[in-house]
Amino acid sequence: MKVLVPVKRVIDYNVKARVKADQSGVDLANVKMSMNPFDEIAVEEAVRLKEGKEHHAAGTASEIVVVSIGPSQAQETIRTALAMGADRGILIQSDSDLEPLAVAKLLKAVVDEEGPELVLMGKQAIDGDNNAVGQMLAALLDWPQATFASKLVVDGGTATVTREVDGGLQTVAAPLPAVVTVDLRLNTPRYASLPNIMKAKKKEIATKAVADYGVDVSPRLKTLKVVEPPKRSAGVKVDSAADLVAKLKNEAGVL
Ligand code: AMP
């Protein structure tokens, strides 16, 4: 089974985002960028499907192709996935941050070309928090989708996915080919070892342009402004529980 894993280069989750002075977006100049954390989980699961780790039979995945749409530096994100164990990469160069529908259309074109039986991807990119590309891609492909996977079992042409829903777990079965988006608790991604980082340098990355795919990626949305969350005002110290109750009653008016 060929597995396609879309990976996005995003602002590192440890970085405190700063807004540009003109409020047009987040300032990414000289900021550490990394693979979207949910996409790392998707790469890890694909590699486990290949290696036969946990409950997966070895060779469930025969080839893992990663694809990233982004600036030329997204090559580094692809290299990280290759060092974790993916086989080859595709970079679709784009200097603008495309909207989910445009990304989904490009990924559909890649799926049409590559013919994977499973697209395994993050549930959400932590920069835009859209949580949309997987669902849109499944709709464009007319494939089943199983979102927010906390467990994945692939057996005999079926993906069985356990999903974290309000108040419990739901298990669904999807015939392949399918789109599966992954949640935080699916696995803990590995750190690439030095030998694997070296090996990844020799793996192939094909570079493409958005124009190669002939899809309409024009934006549907206009960002009006981006602002930082309001600063928290300073708190007060109370001397006793009675004092706290009095303040909650008389000042905050919540009792
Ligand atoms: P989103 O809907 O933007 O929150 O993203 C959901 C998932 O779609 C991500 O976890 C990635 O797997 C994939 N994705 C989004 N944008 C890109 C991109 N520019 N390149 C590759 N994959 C992407």
Boltz pocket constraint, residues with backbone or C-beta under 6 A from the ligand:
constraints:
  - pocket:
      binder: B
      contacts: [[A, 6], [A, 7], [A, 8], [A, 9], [A, 36], [A, 38], [A, 39], [A, 67], [A, 68], [A, 69], [A, 70], [A, 100], [A, 103], [A, 120], [A, 121], [A, 122], [A, 123], [A, 124], [A, 125], [A, 126], [A, 128], [A, 129], [A, 130], [A, 131], [A, 132], [A, 133], [A, 134]]
      max_distance: 6.0
